[in-house]
Amino acid sequence: MGRIAGVTAAETRERLLRAAADAFAERGYDGTRVADIAAAAGVSNGALYAHFGSKGELMVAALRAHGRRLLAELVAADPERSITESLLIIGRWLPRRRDARGHLVVEALVAARRDADVARPMHDYMGERAGMLEELVRAAQAGGEMDGALSPNAIAHFCLLLAMGSALVPPEMHGVGDEEWSALLTRVVAAFAPPGAAARPAGPAAQTGGTR
C-alpha cells in the first residue's frame, strides 16, 4: 500500500486527512494508531510519513482541513448580514452541535497538554482562528457595530472559549432552554455595541437558530 495508482499526491493527502479526522474524532489521539489511519486511507505508513512528519502534525492538519468554519461560511454566504448577527446565529447553534468532527478540536486540545508534537502546531492553529475572528471584529468596529474601545483580541478569544467549551457538552446535557439561551446571548452581544448605540433586532435566521 504505497502510492495508489492513478491517485495524485494531493488526493492521497486529502484521503489521509479525512481518515485522520474520522479516526481522531472517534477514538481520540492516544487511541488512534498511525497504521490505522494509513490503512483507512489505503496507503502505507511510509506514504503517510511522506506527507506528515508526526501523528501530532497530522492531527492538527486534519483539524485545520476539516474543522468547522461556520462563522466564515455565514459571512461569505451573506455579506450584508452584520457580524453581530452572525455571532448570534453561531451562539444559538452551539448547544445543538452534533458533528462528530466538531469534537476533533477537543481531542487536539487535550493531546496538546501532553504531547509537544501536538502543542506546537496547535498553538499555530489557535493563533490562526483567533486572527480570523479579530479581523471580523475589527470590521465590525469599523462599521460601527462594535465598540472600538474593546480589544479585538479579547473578543476573539471569548468567542473561541465559548465555541470550544460547547464541544465538551453534548446537546442532551445542555440544560438551558432555547429562549433563555437566546436572551442571554443577545444581552452579551449587545454589550459589544458602542455606548449609546440602538440595539439591532436580530434577523429571522438568528431568531430561529437558522444553522440547523
LOKE-658520 format. One record per residue (C-alpha): x, y, z. Coordinates in Angstrom, 3 decimals. Layout:
<<X; Y; Z>>
...
***
This chain:
<<0.000; 0.000; 0.000>>
<<2.379; 2.686; -1.234>>
<<1.163; 5.373; -3.544>>
<<-2.155; 4.364; -5.133>>
<<-2.047; 4.038; -8.916>>
<<-3.799; 6.941; -10.630>>
<<-4.077; 8.987; -7.420>>
<<-2.143; 12.241; -7.140>>
<<-0.128; 13.293; -4.110>>
<<-2.763; 15.924; -3.320>>
<<-5.534; 13.314; -3.432>>
<<-3.515; 10.992; -1.201>>
<<-3.028; 13.804; 1.302>>
<<-6.761; 14.532; 1.298>>
<<-7.547; 10.833; 1.883>>
<<-5.196; 10.837; 4.858>>
<<-6.744; 13.993; 6.294>>
<<-10.289; 12.598; 6.019>>
<<-9.263; 9.267; 7.559>>
<<-7.385; 11.038; 10.353>>
<<-10.292; 13.381; 11.151>>
<<-12.690; 10.439; 11.459>>
<<-10.288; 8.300; 13.485>>
<<-9.246; 11.019; 15.935>>
<<-12.845; 12.170; 16.453>>
<<-13.981; 8.601; 17.133>>
<<-11.056; 7.172; 19.129>>
<<-9.093; 10.179; 20.348>>
<<-5.430; 10.933; 19.855>>
<<-3.995; 8.249; 22.141>>
<<-6.425; 5.600; 20.902>>
<<-5.556; 6.121; 17.245>>
<<-2.558; 4.468; 15.594>>
<<-0.805; 5.852; 12.551>>
<<-1.171; 2.405; 10.972>>
<<-4.961; 2.578; 11.362>>
<<-5.134; 5.932; 9.573>>
<<-2.865; 4.733; 6.772>>
<<-4.948; 1.581; 6.312>>
<<-8.201; 3.558; 6.234>>
<<-6.711; 5.829; 3.579>>
<<-5.416; 2.837; 1.601>>
<<-1.709; 3.745; 1.838>>
<<1.370; 2.524; 3.682>>
<<2.812; 4.042; 6.855>>
<<5.709; 5.289; 4.756>>
<<3.360; 7.116; 2.408>>
<<1.704; 8.765; 5.393>>
<<5.045; 9.962; 6.764>>
<<5.930; 11.317; 3.332>>
<<3.127; 13.841; 3.864>>
<<3.187; 14.373; 7.633>>
<<6.165; 14.325; 9.969>>
<<4.322; 13.008; 13.019>>
<<0.941; 11.903; 14.321>>
<<0.620; 15.256; 16.076>>
<<1.230; 17.185; 12.873>>
<<-1.351; 15.029; 11.115>>
<<-3.942; 15.657; 13.815>>
<<-3.686; 19.430; 13.602>>
<<-3.611; 19.286; 9.798>>
<<-6.860; 17.285; 9.913>>
<<-8.382; 19.840; 12.267>>
<<-7.308; 22.687; 10.002>>
<<-8.730; 20.944; 6.922>>
<<-11.945; 19.520; 8.348>>
<<-12.790; 21.602; 11.404>>
<<-15.978; 23.629; 11.089>>
<<-15.690; 27.125; 9.613>>
<<-19.309; 28.069; 10.209>>
<<-18.767; 31.747; 11.012>>
<<-16.618; 32.351; 7.930>>
<<-19.171; 30.463; 5.809>>
<<-22.042; 32.564; 7.196>>
<<-20.261; 35.828; 6.455>>
<<-19.312; 34.686; 2.951>>
<<-22.840; 33.439; 2.197>>
<<-24.469; 36.760; 3.120>>
<<-22.043; 39.713; 3.172>>
<<-24.949; 42.019; 4.086>>
<<-25.544; 40.181; 7.349>>
<<-23.983; 42.001; 10.279>>
<<-21.085; 40.429; 12.144>>
<<-23.002; 40.599; 15.416>>
<<-25.982; 38.799; 13.886>>
<<-23.639; 36.089; 12.600>>
<<-22.222; 35.697; 16.092>>
<<-25.748; 35.305; 17.471>>
<<-26.597; 32.638; 14.891>>
<<-23.476; 30.669; 15.787>>
<<-24.043; 31.098; 19.510>>
<<-27.597; 29.769; 19.270>>
<<-26.393; 26.766; 17.274>>
<<-23.523; 25.784; 19.581>>
<<-25.549; 23.859; 22.204>>
<<-27.094; 21.746; 19.428>>
<<-23.877; 20.751; 17.677>>
<<-23.766; 17.042; 16.869>>
<<-20.979; 16.907; 14.281>>
<<-18.502; 14.227; 15.392>>
<<-15.686; 16.091; 13.688>>
<<-16.598; 19.114; 15.776>>
<<-15.162; 17.170; 18.709>>
<<-11.829; 16.946; 16.914>>
<<-10.766; 20.246; 18.436>>
<<-11.373; 18.869; 21.940>>
<<-9.183; 15.847; 21.227>>
<<-6.484; 18.131; 19.835>>
<<-6.550; 20.433; 22.870>>
<<-6.340; 17.503; 25.294>>
<<-3.480; 15.946; 23.326>>
<<-1.647; 19.282; 23.210>>
<<-1.434; 19.294; 27.017>>
<<0.575; 16.059; 26.947>>
<<2.401; 15.972; 23.623>>
<<4.740; 18.663; 22.302>>
<<4.258; 17.328; 18.757>>
<<0.617; 18.392; 19.036>>
<<1.178; 21.513; 21.146>>
<<3.381; 23.301; 18.616>>
<<1.082; 23.076; 15.565>>
<<-1.989; 23.521; 17.784>>
<<-0.599; 26.822; 19.048>>
<<-0.311; 27.989; 15.447>>
<<-3.828; 26.774; 14.653>>
<<-5.334; 28.644; 17.591>>
<<-3.495; 31.769; 16.506>>
<<-4.988; 31.439; 13.012>>
<<-8.512; 31.029; 14.374>>
<<-8.122; 33.991; 16.735>>
<<-6.676; 36.085; 13.908>>
<<-9.660; 35.355; 11.662>>
<<-12.066; 36.369; 14.425>>
<<-10.050; 39.505; 15.181>>
<<-10.358; 40.583; 11.547>>
<<-14.137; 40.206; 11.718>>
<<-14.286; 42.159; 14.987>>
<<-12.196; 44.980; 13.520>>
<<-14.524; 45.081; 10.514>>
<<-17.499; 45.288; 12.890>>
<<-15.810; 48.090; 14.829>>
<<-15.064; 49.988; 11.615>>
<<-18.721; 49.634; 10.616>>
<<-19.976; 50.910; 13.968>>
<<-21.416; 47.566; 15.109>>
<<-18.957; 47.088; 17.947>>
<<-17.307; 49.425; 20.408>>
<<-13.884; 50.389; 19.082>>
<<-12.579; 50.660; 22.646>>
<<-12.906; 46.908; 23.151>>
<<-9.944; 44.636; 22.418>>
<<-10.497; 42.619; 19.215>>
<<-8.123; 40.010; 20.641>>
<<-10.167; 39.684; 23.843>>
<<-13.466; 39.366; 21.943>>
<<-11.926; 36.799; 19.582>>
<<-10.693; 34.653; 22.462>>
<<-14.010; 34.978; 24.291>>
<<-15.751; 33.577; 21.201>>
<<-13.169; 30.788; 20.880>>
<<-13.587; 29.783; 24.519>>
<<-17.375; 29.655; 24.155>>
<<-17.215; 27.638; 20.936>>
<<-14.647; 25.142; 22.170>>
<<-16.321; 24.753; 25.535>>
<<-19.581; 23.898; 23.784>>
<<-17.886; 20.929; 22.098>>
<<-17.415; 19.371; 25.537>>
<<-21.114; 19.423; 26.435>>
<<-23.434; 17.232; 24.322>>
<<-26.892; 18.633; 23.498>>
<<-28.623; 16.278; 25.921>>
<<-26.606; 17.777; 28.795>>
<<-27.311; 21.387; 27.862>>
<<-29.986; 22.170; 30.429>>
<<-30.897; 25.672; 29.234>>
<<-33.994; 26.338; 27.135>>
<<-33.601; 27.914; 23.703>>
<<-35.357; 31.134; 24.676>>
<<-33.282; 31.583; 27.831>>
<<-30.062; 30.884; 25.957>>
<<-31.016; 33.242; 23.140>>
<<-31.908; 36.041; 25.564>>
<<-28.561; 35.704; 27.336>>
<<-26.565; 35.719; 24.086>>
<<-28.470; 38.745; 22.814>>
<<-27.588; 40.624; 26.004>>
<<-23.922; 39.606; 25.760>>
<<-23.595; 40.632; 22.107>>
<<-25.399; 43.921; 22.845>>
<<-22.641; 44.689; 25.335>>
<<-20.174; 44.783; 22.426>>
<<-22.045; 47.697; 20.812>>
<<-20.727; 51.272; 21.009>>
<<-22.068; 53.227; 24.000>>
<<-25.481; 54.688; 23.248>>
<<-25.990; 52.641; 20.086>>
<<-29.502; 51.362; 19.493>>
<<-29.734; 47.579; 19.593>>
<<-30.223; 45.989; 16.194>>
<<-33.063; 43.475; 16.004>>
<<-31.855; 40.027; 15.068>>
<<-32.890; 38.725; 11.668>>
<<-35.172; 35.707; 11.175>>
<<-32.240; 33.289; 10.848>>
<<-30.771; 34.456; 14.144>>
<<-34.119; 34.258; 15.925>>
<<-34.714; 30.702; 14.839>>
<<-31.168; 29.396; 15.162>>
<<-31.015; 29.132; 11.359>>
<<-27.987; 26.810; 11.152>>
<<-29.859; 23.627; 11.968>>
***
